[in-house]
Amino acid sequence: KLEYVILIILSTSVDYFTGMAMGRSKILWQKKLFLGLSLTFNLSILFFFKYWNFFTESVQAAFSGIDILSQFPAFNVLLPVGISFYTFQSLSYCIDIYRGDRKPETNFLTFAVFVSFFPQLVAGPIERSTRLIPQFYIKQKFDYDRVTSGLRRMAMGFVKKIVVADHLAPFVTQIYADPQSANGFILCLGTIFFAYQIYCDFSGYSDIAIGAARVLGINLMENFNFPYASKSIREFWQRWHISLSTWFKDYLYIPLGGSRVKLPRQYLNIMTTFILSGLWHGANWTFFFWGALHGFYMVFALATRTLRESLAVSIGLAKRPRAHGAIKIMITYCL
């Protein structure tokens, strides 16, 4: 719809001009003001289109007995395609300028292409301006190997999406539609099918985007790296939806203090990051608890790491480091 085109143009314009203003300003409070304007505008749009109804329904459920808080106007419109992706991509651009990691992009059309680059607009990967924008200025020539490589990557994505994910979906839907009538084996099978359905669906979209961009001479970051081969929950989140995980790490977890604070605060930072990551995936309490559950997994893994390592050594699953090896590591570190 035309309104959604206007929406992305408006968002792009606000971030372009606030970025230019931050680049020209030498005064810190002015930079903070322009950054705040960008954050407020973009997050407000994301909130009203994606989270307003979830918020109002939750408030109404919590205060159902209080008339003054029981009625909120509904915001019944279609969710703009890719709004979560291009909002985060645009926000990272303004934050990078504020931090001094990059200079503002002076060409409005180039910046607009960065925000709305069609291969990854709908489902990512979420790119950084420091990586993507410079590629737009590289003069591209036809390269047979590059084009065929991109087409093969796209084909692999279509196989994941159409052949695997779309064929697993009916079985998953049927099993989860009436779980009471299914036995334990069928429920386990449905859970496994669902795990591979969402992986092939999401990673398939990423493969298509990466392949299409490669055909055009643009290299997008990898978004999935065999996540189900992970040996720990921490490694899983280093392999699953990498562009989003690193976005939350760089623009939320580390600014909150990351691991440079005391353990209770670090645990809180992890929980906050994962809960917001869960809500990013969808405006529903199930996504809230999904994010909280993974946050708890991460906190539990961190809190028990020393105990688990000692236990692994005691039962012979891991070897104790040799003394000369430890000394060698210390010398290398000091040098």
N, C-alpha and C positions, 0 to 999 in steps of 0.2 A: 504494500500500500504506500501511497505518497507520503502519508504522515510518518512512516518509519524511515523513509529516505530523508525527510526533513530532520528527523531525530538524530540520525547518524551524522548528517551535515552539521547540525547545531553542536553536537558533542565534539566533533572534529574541530570546528571553528573555535570553540571555547578553549580547548587544550592547545591549539596552535597559538592563539593570541596570549594566553597566560604563559605559555612557554617562552614566547618572544619577550614578554614583559620581564620574566625572571632572568632571562639572558642579559637584558639591558640594565637591570637594577644592580646596584652595588651595595644596597642596604638590606641587611638580613630580614628586618621585619617586613619590608615590602615583598621580598621573595616568599616569606611565610604566608603573607596575605594572598598572593597570587596562587600559591600552591593550595592554600585552603579553599580558594574559589574553585579551582579545578576539582579537588576532592569532593567538595560539597555538591557541585553540579552533577558530576558523574555518578556519585554514590546515591544521590537523590533520585536520579532517573532510574538507576538499577533497583532502588528500593521500591519505588512506586509501581514500576512495571512488573517486578518479579516477586516482591515480598509484601506489598501492601495488604493483599487479601489474607495472606498467612498471618500477618501481624494482627489485623482486625479480628479475624476469627479466633485467634488465641486469646486476645484481650476479652472478647465477648464470652468465651468459654470460662475464663478465669473470674470474670465479674458479672456472671449471668444474673445474679440477684440484685444488681445495682442498676436501676433504670438509666441513670445519667451516663453510664459507660457501656451500655448494652447495644447501642446503635452506632454503626459507622457506615459511611457510604461505601458501596462496593466499587471496585475498579475493574470492571469486566471488559478487558481488551486482550487481544492476542499478544503473547510475549514476542517482542521483536527478535528476529532471527539473529543469533550470534551476539546478543547484547552483553552477556557475561564475558565473552572472549574479547570483544573490541573495547569494552570498558576497562578491563584490566590491562590490556595492551597499551591503551592510551594513558592510563594512570601511571604506568611504569615510566613512560616517556617524560612526564612532568616531574616525577620524583627524581629521575636521573639528572634532569636539568638542575633541580634544586640542590642536589648533592654535588653538582659539578662534574658528574661522570660523562656528560656530553654537552655540546653546545646546541642551542635551538636550531631546528630546521627552518631555513628561511623560505624555502619554496613550499607554498601551501599545497600544491598538487602532489608533490612528493610525500608530504606528511599525510595527506588524505589517502594516498595509495597504501602507506604503511598501516593506517588504521583499518582500512577496508580491503586489504589484499585478499582477493576472492578465494584462493585455494584454502586458506586457513581461517577464513572469517567465521564459518559456521561452527566448526568443532576443533579449532586449534591446529597445530600447537600455538601457544601464546608466546609470540616473539618479543624480543627486546629491540628497542630502537637502535641501540649501539651495534647490534648485529645485522639487522635487516635493512635499515635505511641506506647505509653505505653501499649495499649491493645494487640498489636502484641506479647508482651512478656508474656502474661498470658496463661498458659497451659490450653487448653480447653478440657472438657470432654463432652460426649454426654448428653444432657439434653432434655428430651422429651418435657417438658413444654416450654422451650426456643425455640426449633425447631418448634413446632406446632404454637407458638405465631408468629414466624417469617413468617411461611407459610401463616397464616391468614392475616398478614399485607401485604404480597405480593398479596394475592388474592384480598384484598380490593383495592390495587393499580391497578390491572388488570381490575377490575370492573369499577373503575373511568375512566381509559384510554380507554378501548375497548368498554364497554357498554354505558358509558355516553358521553365522549368527542368525540369519533369517530362517534357516531350516531348523535351528535349535529352538527358536522362539515359540513355535506352536506347542512343542512338548512341554516347555517350561510353563507356559500359560495354562495349559490343561492341568498340569500337576498342582500348581499353586492356586488354581481356581477352586479346587476342592481337596485340600490336603488331608482332611479327615478320612477320606475314602482310600487313600494311598497307604501302602505298607512302608516300613522303614527303608527297605532297599530302593523303592521308587522315589521316596523323598530325598534320599542321598543322591540318587542319580539325577533328579531334577535340580538339586543344588549345584552339582558338578556341571551340568548342562548350562545352568544360569551363569556360573562363573566364566565359562568359555564364551557364552553368548555376549556378555557385556564386554569381555576383553576383545573378542574379534570384531564386535560392532564398533567400539571406540578406537581401537588401534587400526582397524580397517579404514576408518575415516582419516586418521592421521597419515596412514600410508598413501592414501589417495592425494591428500594435500601436499605431502612431501614430494611425491612423484610429479604432480602437476606443476609445482613450483620449480622442480629440477628441470623439467622440459623448457621452462622459461629462463633458465639460467640462475635461479634463485635457490640457495640452500637454506632449508628450514631445519631447526633443531630436531633431534630425535625425541619422540614422546613416550615410547615404550621400549623396554629392553628385557624381554622375557621375564616379566615380573613373577610368574608362577614358579620360576626356578629359584626364587629367593630363599635364603637360609634363615632369614630373620624378618621381623616386621619392619625394622629400620631399613634393611636392604630392599624390601618390597617397595617402600615409598621412595627409594632412590631409583627404582625401575618403572614404577607405574605413574602415568601422566606426569612425566618429568618436568614439562614446562610449567604446569600448575604448582607442583611441589616446590620447585626452585623459586617460583614467584612468591609464594607464601613465605618461604624461608628468607628471601632477600628483602621483602617489603613489609613483612609483619613480624616474623619470629625474631630476626636479628634486631630490628628497631626496638622491640619490646625488651631486649636484653639478652635474648638467646641463651647460650650456655655460660655467659660471663657473669651470671648472678648466682646467688645462693640457690641450693637445690629446690627448696619449696617454690621459689619464684620461677625457676626453670621449669618445674613441673606445670605450674600455672601457665607459663608461656606456651608450652607444648599443647596443653588442653585447649587453650584459647585458639591457637592456630588450627588445630584439627577440627574443632567445632565450627569455626567460620569456614573452613574448607568444606566441611560436610554441607553446610547451608548454601555454599556456592553451587553445589551440584543440584540442589533443588530446594524449593520453599516448602518444607514439610518437616514435621517433628521426627519422622523416620530418618531423614538426613541429619538432623541435629544429633540424634542418638547414635547414628552410624559414625559421625565424626567424633563424638565423645568416646565411643567404644575404641576406635583406633587410637585416639589420644591416650586412653587408659593403657592400651597395649604398649604404646611407646614409653609411657611413664613406668610401667611395670618392668619392661625390659631394661630400662636405664637403672631403676632402683635395685634390681636383682642381678645386675651384670657381674659384679665381683663374686657374689655367691655362686652363680652358675658357672663361672670360669673355674672357681676353686673346686666345685663339685665335679666338673668335667675332668680336671686333673686327677682328683682322688679316685675316680672310677676308671681311669685309663683312657678316656676319650680325647684327652689333650696332653701334651707333654709340657713339663716345666721348662722354661727357658734356661739354657745353659748360662753359667756365670760369665764365660768369656764372650758369649753372644750379647749379654746385657751390657758388659763393659764396652764392647764395640759400638753398640747403639748409643751409649752415653758419649763416647768420644766423637762419634760422627755428628751427634746433635750439637755438642759444644763447638766443634769446628765450623 
